[in-house]
Amino acid sequence: MTSALVLVAASGLAREVLAVLRQGSAYDCIGFLDDSQALPGATVDGLPVLGTIEEAWRLPDAHLLVCAGRGVVRRAIISRLAAAGVGPQRYATVVHPRVEVPDGCRIGRGSILLAGVVLTAAVDVGEHVVVMPNVTLTHDCVLEDDATVCAGVALGGGVVVGSGAYLGMGSTVRENRRVGSRATLGMGSVLLTDLPDDQVWAGVPARPLTARAPQ
Ligand SMILES: CC(C)(COP(=O)(O)OP(=O)(O)OC[C@H]1O[C@@H](n2cnc3c(N)ncnc32)[C@H](O)[C@@H]1OP(=O)(O)O)[C@@H](O)C(=O)NCCC(=O)NCCS
């Protein structure tokens, strides 16, 4: 028996999630909610845009999955939905069918793990986290709520990725380092030290680009 699922934000990430669901899932995706694409007759990859985000109240039996690519945007949408009466139990979790989640690893509610993600041991993935294809999460890594880890990232053992942080494609982080909350690590970077909250770092080795949060 499948449950109805609505993807919130008709983004590229949402289309990737839909492709995963179409490979076989406990969820039956019935469409999208999106503020900018909620036009009469609008469809995305063959499914309807059912309305704006606040219209989640019209679908009380459907699970939801917030598919904005940036964690800070996901959190803002979740706050809006909470104000409209959507509780945490409404959120689905989607893990690609060939991703193995070993005993001792946890995946939080509302999170998305795409194809080729590897979790080795005691990996903790928080809520509304997005892990894109071919990411390697080694022992004792922690991804706090709303973190986003782009394709091809590799984390050494014991790395902590703070809430709302964004790790660009192909970046790597040395073991036992912390990426601060809402920080950004540029694509291809090699992080050797802790990265403070809200900063943008990039390069090999990674250095600060700016002390402001990315927009
Ligand atoms: C780090 C990042 C956020 C900076 O973006 P930005 O603020 O628009 O920065 P700019 O492109 O204006 O570049 C600013 C400077 O940083 C350098 N820079 C930017 N990204 C870099 C990176 N990943 N590695 C090394 N240097 C980088 C630029 O060369 C430029 O240097 P300069 O001032 O000497 O010319 C962005 O480049 C990045 O890596 N984003 C992640 C992209 C990604 O992974 N997308 C996945 C989508 S699924």
Ligand as a Chemical Component Dictionary entry (heavy atoms), coordinates in Angstrom:
data_LIG
# 
_chem_comp.id                   LIG 
_chem_comp.type                 NON-POLYMER 
_chem_comp.pdbx_formal_charge   0 
_chem_comp.three_letter_code    LIG 
# 
loop_
_chem_comp_atom.comp_id 
_chem_comp_atom.atom_id 
_chem_comp_atom.alt_atom_id 
_chem_comp_atom.type_symbol 
_chem_comp_atom.charge 
_chem_comp_atom.model_Cartn_x 
_chem_comp_atom.model_Cartn_y 
_chem_comp_atom.model_Cartn_z 
_chem_comp_atom.pdbx_ordinal 
LIG C1  C1  C 0 31.934 29.292 -3.315 1  
LIG C2  C2  C 0 30.783 29.866 -4.102 2  
LIG C3  C3  C 0 29.500 29.801 -3.273 3  
LIG C4  C4  C 0 31.134 31.318 -4.359 4  
LIG O1  O1  O 0 30.170 31.875 -5.185 5  
LIG P1  P1  P 0 30.181 33.469 -5.453 6  
LIG O2  O2  O 0 29.985 34.189 -4.141 7  
LIG O3  O3  O 0 29.200 33.724 -6.550 8  
LIG O4  O4  O 0 31.669 33.745 -5.873 9  
LIG P2  P2  P 0 32.267 34.202 -7.284 10 
LIG O5  O5  O 0 31.926 33.201 -8.345 11 
LIG O6  O6  O 0 31.905 35.638 -7.500 12 
LIG O7  O7  O 0 33.842 34.093 -7.010 13 
LIG C5  C5  C 0 34.480 34.903 -6.057 14 
LIG C6  C6  C 0 35.941 34.503 -6.032 15 
LIG O8  O8  O 0 36.040 33.194 -5.448 16 
LIG C7  C7  C 0 36.654 32.285 -6.377 17 
LIG N1  N1  N 0 35.933 31.022 -6.250 18 
LIG C8  C8  C 0 34.603 30.827 -6.349 19 
LIG N2  N2  N 0 34.308 29.543 -6.140 20 
LIG C9  C9  C 0 35.459 28.905 -5.930 21 
LIG C10 C10 C 0 35.778 27.558 -5.651 22 
LIG N3  N3  N 0 34.841 26.630 -5.558 23 
LIG N4  N4  N 0 37.072 27.251 -5.460 24 
LIG C11 C11 C 0 38.040 28.187 -5.540 25 
LIG N5  N5  N 0 37.781 29.513 -5.789 26 
LIG C12 C12 C 0 36.500 29.848 -5.973 27 
LIG C13 C13 C 0 36.472 32.921 -7.748 28 
LIG O9  O9  O 0 37.463 32.484 -8.639 29 
LIG C14 C14 C 0 36.574 34.381 -7.405 30 
LIG O10 O10 O 0 37.948 34.696 -7.223 31 
LIG P3  P3  P 0 38.532 36.147 -7.645 32 
LIG O11 O11 O 0 37.817 37.136 -6.770 33 
LIG O12 O12 O 0 39.987 36.014 -7.360 34 
LIG O13 O13 O 0 38.188 36.304 -9.093 35 
LIG C15 C15 C 0 30.534 29.116 -5.445 36 
LIG O14 O14 O 0 31.575 29.353 -6.381 37 
LIG C16 C16 C 0 30.416 27.613 -5.274 38 
LIG O15 O15 O 0 31.410 26.850 -5.236 39 
LIG N6  N6  N 0 29.152 27.177 -5.182 40 
LIG C17 C17 C 0 28.791 25.746 -5.074 41 
LIG C18 C18 C 0 28.252 25.277 -6.441 42 
LIG C19 C19 C 0 27.749 23.878 -6.366 43 
LIG O16 O16 O 0 28.350 22.992 -5.801 44 
LIG N7  N7  N 0 26.572 23.666 -6.955 45 
LIG C20 C20 C 0 25.913 22.377 -6.911 46 
LIG C21 C21 C 0 24.528 22.515 -7.459 47 
LIG S1  S1  S 0 23.689 20.976 -7.332 48 
# 
loop_
_chem_comp_bond.comp_id 
_chem_comp_bond.atom_id_1 
_chem_comp_bond.atom_id_2 
_chem_comp_bond.value_order 
_chem_comp_bond.pdbx_ordinal 
LIG C1  C2  SING 1  
LIG C2  C3  SING 2  
LIG C2  C4  SING 3  
LIG C2  C15 SING 4  
LIG C4  O1  SING 5  
LIG O1  P1  SING 6  
LIG P1  O2  DOUB 7  
LIG P1  O3  SING 8  
LIG P1  O4  SING 9  
LIG O4  P2  SING 10 
LIG P2  O5  DOUB 11 
LIG P2  O6  SING 12 
LIG P2  O7  SING 13 
LIG O7  C5  SING 14 
LIG C5  C6  SING 15 
LIG C6  O8  SING 16 
LIG C6  C14 SING 17 
LIG O8  C7  SING 18 
LIG C7  N1  SING 19 
LIG C7  C13 SING 20 
LIG N1  C8  SING 21 
LIG N1  C12 SING 22 
LIG C8  N2  DOUB 23 
LIG N2  C9  SING 24 
LIG C9  C10 SING 25 
LIG C9  C12 DOUB 26 
LIG C10 N3  SING 27 
LIG C10 N4  DOUB 28 
LIG N4  C11 SING 29 
LIG C11 N5  DOUB 30 
LIG N5  C12 SING 31 
LIG C13 O9  SING 32 
LIG C13 C14 SING 33 
LIG C14 O10 SING 34 
LIG O10 P3  SING 35 
LIG P3  O11 DOUB 36 
LIG P3  O12 SING 37 
LIG P3  O13 SING 38 
LIG C15 O14 SING 39 
LIG C15 C16 SING 40 
LIG C16 O15 DOUB 41 
LIG C16 N6  SING 42 
LIG N6  C17 SING 43 
LIG C17 C18 SING 44 
LIG C18 C19 SING 45 
LIG C19 O16 DOUB 46 
LIG C19 N7  SING 47 
LIG N7  C20 SING 48 
LIG C20 C21 SING 49 
LIG C21 S1  SING 50 
# 
